[in-house]
Amino acid sequence: MKITLVSMPWASISTPSLALGILTKKIADTFPEIETETVYANIEFADWMYNQGGYTAADFSFFSLQSYFMGCGDWVFSSALYGDTSWRVEEFTRKMTERISAEQLETCLRIHRAIPDFIDALARRIVAGGPDLVGATSTFQQNVASLALLRRIKELSPDTRTVMGGANCDGPQGEALHRNFAFVDFVVRGEAERAFTQLVAAELTDGADQQADVSRIPGLCRRDGDASVSNPLSDSLLAPGEIPSPDYDAYFDRMRRSRVQSWYEPVLVVEGARGCWWGEKHHCTFCGLNGSAMTFRSKSPHAYLEEILTLAERHRVLDFYAVDNILEMSYLDSVLAKIADAPFDLRIQYEVKSNMKLSQIAQLRVAGVVSVQPGIENFSTRVLKIMDKGVSGTLNVRFLRDAESNGLSVAWNYLYGFPGETQADYLPVIEQFPALHHLHPYTGASRIALERFSPYFDRPELGFADRRPHWQYQITYDLPQTELADLAYVFETDELGIESKVADRLLEALQEWSENYVHSRLSYVDLGDRIALVNSRPGFAWRSMTLDDPVEVELFHALHDPRSIDQLVRRASRHSDAWDQPRVEALLAEWRRQGLIFVEDDRALHVATEDENQLMCRIRRESQKSGGPELALELAEEPACITIS
């Protein structure tokens, strides 16, 4: 038996497929006699684009990521799925004319016309290899490309068994795919490590035994004659020990032969945990991630650390992307602490929660985490409560400040359009954006989308009772609305929350922040009895300032964390009776005017970052006190650590 696994466009070409890497290893461990081939058709398509001429890495990124909520990546493959190079061209052009540039539209139309030839050539090459089973993984905009390939394979080789799996096949989506596309023999819904292995075992048997075997595979969609049948999903999720370390050899072999390998530096994908420990108890209202598997499970620290170091050594790659929805906090003192001692200078991207303390952020940085996605989606505590995020606006700002101090890049979005929000949740925050221009700017901002599996989708009473499949599905698939309602992941619904005028003001203010970031600085040096501050943010005229009043120094220290007026007054009054509430309020008003603090929900927080030299010295001293590893930077035993510029 031979199995061919395929990763179609528009999966990123900078990373290997975690899903196919895991399945390749799982099949090799379970059935050593079976030959498994992994085809990175996404890289092959990038090469095809390059050979066509006129395409760049920016074009690939447009389809793989930027156009996700418009479905451009899926639509361009519809010509191959339906065998018609004019498929829905007029509808697509009409929808996209005001949404994308004329150049991007022409790129879409050009690829749409040429893609059937690519799919035919790819299918013929795969069939020529004689596979018994061809599986395609589908996440984000891989659906139509995968369907188009499996359709052509089935035409060329009717006896070849075809299967789809991945996030786009979870729950009702997988049932709809199987029900509407007869050339797909099987759809694996949910976690595939166990189900796909059982399917392979069933394929090794014949006749009635095979039918009996596939009928017992949890979550599998199969055919009983011409009818589509969906087996019930399993009540038992995979234990972390059932998830093997991925085999990425096929990716690197293909990447080495690629004509576009210069477009990206490869990044290794690792997975320490599945599910979300926060979402188990407080599912963020807008989040559709995890689908049918929210339960949080994490690998043993030893196994996870071994996996990371083995992959780095095998592939000579230092960049890692952890796909975990949220950091397993115990990894800070186990996995990440040991990575800091590792012989490799790793650079890791991780998703974390934004209420992390400065000491924890420093741990991340020492371990080689250079980029984080902390789930910052708003700075209004009231809106964050509507989201059920479990953080406040000031904690989100604190994270940005401390990440900046530690040199971490931060990927974060500003979301709006929540039921019950008002302009009062936004305007006071927007007014304070100039004070934050020295902190890492936003990655994106948008009105929230209604996503399948989110509480907003599952509970219409939360505000979004009227919903319909997003228009992208209607111009891509030849299916009735009732079927699209099961196939779709993104839905259109009524706009709620702030009106467009306030939203436009928010977007303009965020854009100004992004433009000013490179020119902006607000940092401080703690000299013990005084605080020296330096500022270069365009919105504030002052350039240097010293706080030398003992009470002001005390209050500045206190504002490292969000504090209320009452808390600050109590601190001030312990030093001097002259510091009553009106005087503290006057000082805070002055600091707000100077952009030293951020105020929201009756809490204030200073927004100055630690001077880099001071921070490095502090980390060095803390590391020595704890007996931890010394930093690579050699410093004097008692450094002055004062740099003011």
ZIJO-V480660 format. One record per backbone hydrogen bond with DSSP energy under -1.0 kcal/mol. CO is the residue of the C=O (numbers start at 1). NH is the residue of the N-H. Records with the same first field share a line. If there is no record, write none. Layout:
CO: NH  NH
This chain:
1: 35
2: 132  133
3: 37
4: 135
5: 39
6: 137
7: 42
8: 11
14: 267
17: 21
18: 22
19: 23
20: 24
21: 25  247
22: 26
23: 27
24: 28
25: 29
26: 30
27: 31
31: 34
35: 3
37: 5
39: 7  41
40: 44
41: 45
42: 46
43: 47
44: 48
45: 49
46: 50
47: 51
48: 52
49: 53
56: 60
57: 61
58: 62
59: 63
60: 64
61: 65  66
62: 67
65: 68
67: 70  71  72
71: 75
72: 76
74: 77
75: 78
77: 81
78: 82
79: 84
84: 87
86: 89
88: 92
89: 93
90: 94
91: 95
92: 96
93: 97
96: 99  100
101: 105
102: 106
103: 107
104: 108
105: 109
106: 110
107: 111
108: 112
109: 113
110: 114
111: 115
114: 117
115: 119
116: 120
117: 121
118: 122
119: 123
120: 124
121: 125
122: 126
123: 127
124: 128
127: 130
132: 161
133: 4
134: 163
135: 6
136: 165
138: 168
140: 142
142: 146
143: 147
144: 148
145: 149
146: 150
147: 151
148: 152
149: 153
150: 154
151: 155
152: 156
153: 157
157: 160
161: 134
162: 186
163: 136
164: 188
165: 138
166: 169
167: 170
170: 173
171: 175
172: 176
173: 177
174: 178
175: 179
176: 180
177: 181
181: 184
186: 164
187: 221
192: 196
194: 198
195: 199
196: 200
197: 201
198: 202
199: 203
202: 205
206: 209
207: 211
208: 212
209: 213
210: 214
211: 215
213: 216
214: 217
217: 220
220: 231
221: 187
222: 229
224: 227
227: 224
229: 222
232: 219
239: 242
240: 243
248: 252
249: 253
250: 254
251: 255
252: 256
255: 258
260: 263
268: 321
270: 323
272: 299
274: 297
276: 280
278: 281  282
284: 287
285: 456
290: 293
294: 276
297: 274
300: 304
301: 305
302: 306
303: 307
304: 308
305: 309
306: 310
307: 311
308: 312
309: 313
310: 314
311: 315
312: 316
318: 347
319: 268
320: 349
321: 270
328: 331
329: 332
331: 336
334: 338
335: 339
336: 340
339: 342
344: 346
347: 320
348: 370  371
349: 322
350: 373
353: 356
357: 361
358: 362
359: 363
360: 364
361: 365
362: 366
363: 367
364: 369
365: 368
368: 348
370: 409
371: 350
372: 411
373: 352
376: 413
377: 415
380: 384
381: 385
382: 386
383: 387
384: 389
387: 285
392: 396
393: 397
394: 398
395: 399
396: 400
397: 401
398: 402
399: 403
400: 404
401: 405
402: 406
403: 408
404: 407
409: 372
412: 443  444
414: 446
416: 448
418: 421
422: 425
423: 426  427
426: 430
427: 431
429: 432
430: 433
432: 435
433: 436
436: 439
444: 414
446: 416
450: 491
451: 454
454: 458
455: 459
459: 462
460: 463
468: 492
470: 473
471: 475
473: 477
480: 484
481: 485
483: 487
484: 488
489: 452
490: 470
492: 468
499: 503
500: 504
501: 505
502: 506
503: 507
504: 508
505: 509
506: 510
507: 511
508: 512
509: 513
510: 514
511: 515
512: 516
513: 517
516: 519
517: 520
521: 536
522: 609
523: 534
524: 611
525: 532
527: 529
530: 527
531: 547
532: 525
533: 545
534: 523
537: 540
543: 535
545: 533
547: 531
549: 553
550: 554
551: 555
552: 556
553: 557
554: 558
555: 559
557: 560
558: 561
559: 606
563: 604
564: 568
565: 569
566: 570
567: 571
568: 572
569: 573
570: 574
572: 575  576
576: 579
578: 580
580: 584
581: 585
582: 586
583: 587
584: 588
585: 589
586: 590
587: 591
588: 592
589: 593
590: 594
591: 596
592: 595
596: 607
598: 605
600: 603
603: 600
604: 563
605: 598
609: 524
611: 615
612: 616
613: 617
614: 618
615: 619
616: 620
617: 621
618: 622
619: 623
620: 624
621: 625
622: 626
623: 628
